Amino acid sequence: MSHSRAAGTADTFNSTSREFDLITPLVWGPAGQALSFALDLAAGESVLDVCAGTGASAIPAAQAVGPDGIVHAIDLADDLLEVGRLKATSAALRNIDFVCADATEWEAPSTIDGGYDALACSYGIFFLPDMDITFSRLVSEVRLGGRVGVTVWRKGAVKDFGDAYFEVIARHSPGDGHTGPLSRQGYESNPLRRIETADTLAAWLEAQRCESVQVRELSNHVPATEEFVWNLVLGSGFRGALADFDDATRERVRTEFLELLTARGIDSVDATTLVATGVRTA
């Protein structure tokens, strides 16, 4: 990953740390728990958790592998990782290391003999530079017979919410160049478009040297309360579109966005997610 892109991604997500974790119980947490369970983790195993954030999938993985196992949770956003460290300490988990590191450069330490038993990446693969190449490299860090798991938004998830949000953003910044996975700028070309159905995600994992691929759909519809709606904006990649606005403009965006959701009758956010796993065989 280029230094400028890495720094930009880290800055965006570092700024989300408070709101990011506020929505964990409703969004990131359920998916992280589902992914940990789907990976069929066992006591004593080693796990690499990429784009770990505040530990939504890494913490349940650490609980699953127990004191004789280890989880390496890596992310570019150290502010998010610090929240994860505090949560792990509060839960008395000593088998999880939150490391500020670039996924394109990560290599298993010598203590991981023969490769990790599992690789997890929740809502992160579409942020990786050159998704195919970077993820293939990460899969190489897993031992043969080890498991690989990802979560991604299902096609149509968060669409009504995102359409309304970027419509309001455009009123205040017609030239907005934000290109997150749910933005309108570059929407069709975003890597997420290639893996947002069960069939295409399964085929993609198979192309990543995985067999016995299973894709499950985690249905999740969160009531669109004012608090949740704005925390989702500030605690996710949506926040990037606000970066150049002053406080007064951000408040106008918030007010107009909430009004537009009400006008359109959007009373819940579709956070439905695909949870996919496979076994590395080559």
N, C-alpha and C positions, 0 to 999 in steps of 0.2 A: 504494500500500500504506500502511495506517495506520502511524504511528510505532511504536505498541505492538506490532503484529503483526510489523513488520519487525525490531524489536529482539529480539522473542522468537525469531524464526526465526534471526536472526544468532547469538544467544546459544547456541541448541541446536547449531548446526553449528560454531560456533567451538570449542565444547567437544569436538567429535569429532575435531579435526584430526589427532591422532596416529593413532588407530585407523582413521579414514577412509582415510588414505593406506596403512595396512598392508594393507587389503583391495583396494586399487586393482589390483594384479596379477591378482587372481582375479575381480573383479566389475566395478568401474568401468572399468578399463583395456581389457578385451576389447570392451566396448560402445562405448567412446570411439573405439577404433581402427576398429571396424566402421562407426560413424557417419561418421567422417572419410572412409573409403573410399567409402561409399555416396553421399556428397555429390559425388564425382567432382571433387575440388578440383584446381586446376591452378596452376602457378607464376605468381606475380604477383597472385593474387587476394586479396580482403579478406574476412574472416570475423568475424561477431559470434557469440561463444560465451556463452550465457546460463546462469546457475546453474553456473558453470564449476568450482567446487570447487578441487581441486588440479591441474586441467588435464588430466583423463583424455581429453577430446576436443579440448581447445584445443591441447595440445602436438603430437599427431599432425597436427592441422590446420596448425600453424605449420611443421612439417617438410614438409608437402605443398605449401604455397604458396611456400616458399623465401624467400630474403633479399629479394626484390623484393615479396613479399606482406606482409600484416599481419593479425594476429588480435587482436581486442579481447575479452578474457575477463573477464566481469563476474560478480560475486556479492556478496551481502550479508555473507558471512562472511570477514572479512579475514584471520583466522588460517589458513583454508584457502588463500586466495590467496597468502599468504606462502610456504606450502609449494610452491605452484606456481611462484612466482618463483624460489625456490632451485633447483627442478628444471630450469627453463628456463635458468637461468644455468649450471648444471652441464652442460647439453647444448649450451651455447654458442649458444642461440637468442636472437637480438636482434630478432626480428620479432613478438614477442608482448607485449602489455601486459595485466597483471592489474590490474583496477580495481575497487575497492570501490564498488559503485553499485547502485541500485534499478532493476530491469528495467522497472518501470512508468514510469520517468522518463527512461530512457536515450535519447539522441539521437546519431546519428552525427556525429562531428566534421567540420569543413569539409574535412579531408584525404580523406574518403571521398566522392568525387565521384559523384553519381548513385545512391548506395546501395550496401550491401554486396553482394558476389557470393554470399554464403552465410550462412545463419543456422543455428546448431546449439544444441540444448538436450537434454542427456542426463540423464535421470531428474529433470527439473526442472519440467516444465510443470504437474504436478499440485500443486506448491507455490505457483504463481503465484496472486495474488489475482484472482478472477474470470478464470479460465483463458482463456475465449474472448476477452474484451475485451483482456486484456493481451497475449496471443499475437498477436492480429490487429494490434495496434499495433507489435509487434516485426517482424511480416512486412512492415509498411509501410516498415521501414528497409532492406529488400532491394530491389535494382533489379528491374524487370520482366525476367523471364528468369533471374533468380537462383534459387538452390536453397535449400530449407528442409528441415531434418532434425531428427528427435527420436528419443529412445529412451524406452520405457516398459516397466514390468514386464508380461509376458504374463499373461493371466488364469490364476490358480492358482499363479503363481510365488510362492515364499516363504510360501505359505499355511500348510502344515503347521508350519513353523518359527514363523511369526507367531502361529498359534492357540495353540501350546504356550507361547510367551513370554507372551502376554497372559493366559493362564489362570493362570500363576504370578504375574504382576503383580496380578491381581484378588484373589489370596489375601492380599496385603499392603496393597492399596489398592482396596477394592471400588468406591469412588467415582471412580476414575481417569477424568480427562477428556481424556486424550491422544487426538488426532484425526488422527494421521498417516495416510498413504495405506494402510498395512498394519495399522492398529490395528483393534480391534473396535468402538470407539466411533465411530459415524457411518460405518461401513464402506461401507454401500450408497450413501450420499450423497456419498462422496468423488469428486471429478472423475475420478480414475483409472478408476472403474467404467465411465465412458462411452467409454473409449478403450483397453481392455485386450485387444481382439481385433483381428485383422488387418482385418476388415471395418469395424468401428466406428472404428478409428484412421484408416483410409484415407478414410472418409466425413468425418471431422472435419477432416483436412487439406484435403480438397476444399472444405469450407465456409470454410476459411481462405484462399481464393483461390489454391489450388495445383492444378495439373494434372499429368498423367503421374506420379501417385502410385504408389510402390512400397513394399511392406511386406515385410521379410524377418524371419525368426525366427532369433535367435541362441540356440541351445541351450547351456546352461551349467549343469552340475551339480557343485557344489563339495563335496568331502568335509567332513562336519560334525565336524572335529576340535575339541577344546575351545578351542584358541587361535582358530581361525577363527570359531567360533560366538560367542564373547564379543566379539571384535573387530567382528563384524558388528553386534552390538547397540550397542556403544559408538561405532561409526564410521558410524552412519546415523540416520535419524529415529526408530528404535526407542529411542534413548537418552532421548528426551523423557519417556518414561514413568517414568524413574528419577529425574527432576529433584528430587522432593521427598523422596527416601529418604536416610537417613544411610548411612554406609559399611557398617555392620553389616547393615542391611537389604539393601543392594545385593549384599553377599556371599551372603546367604541366597537371594536371587533367582537369582544366578548358579548356586549349587549345586543348587537345586531345578529350575531350567530344564535344566541338563545331565542331571540324573537323569531328568526327564520325557522328554527327547529319546531317551535310552537305552531307557527303558521302552516307548516307542512305536516303537522300531526306526527312528528317523529318523537315517540315517547319511549323508545328503547334503542339501544345500540347493539347491533348484531356483531358480536365478537366471536362468531363461530370459527373454529380452528381445526386444521388437519394435523393429526399426530401420526407421523410415519416412522417406521423402524425397519431395519434390515440387518442382515448378517454379512460381514465382510468375508468374501471368499477368494479374493485375488489381490 
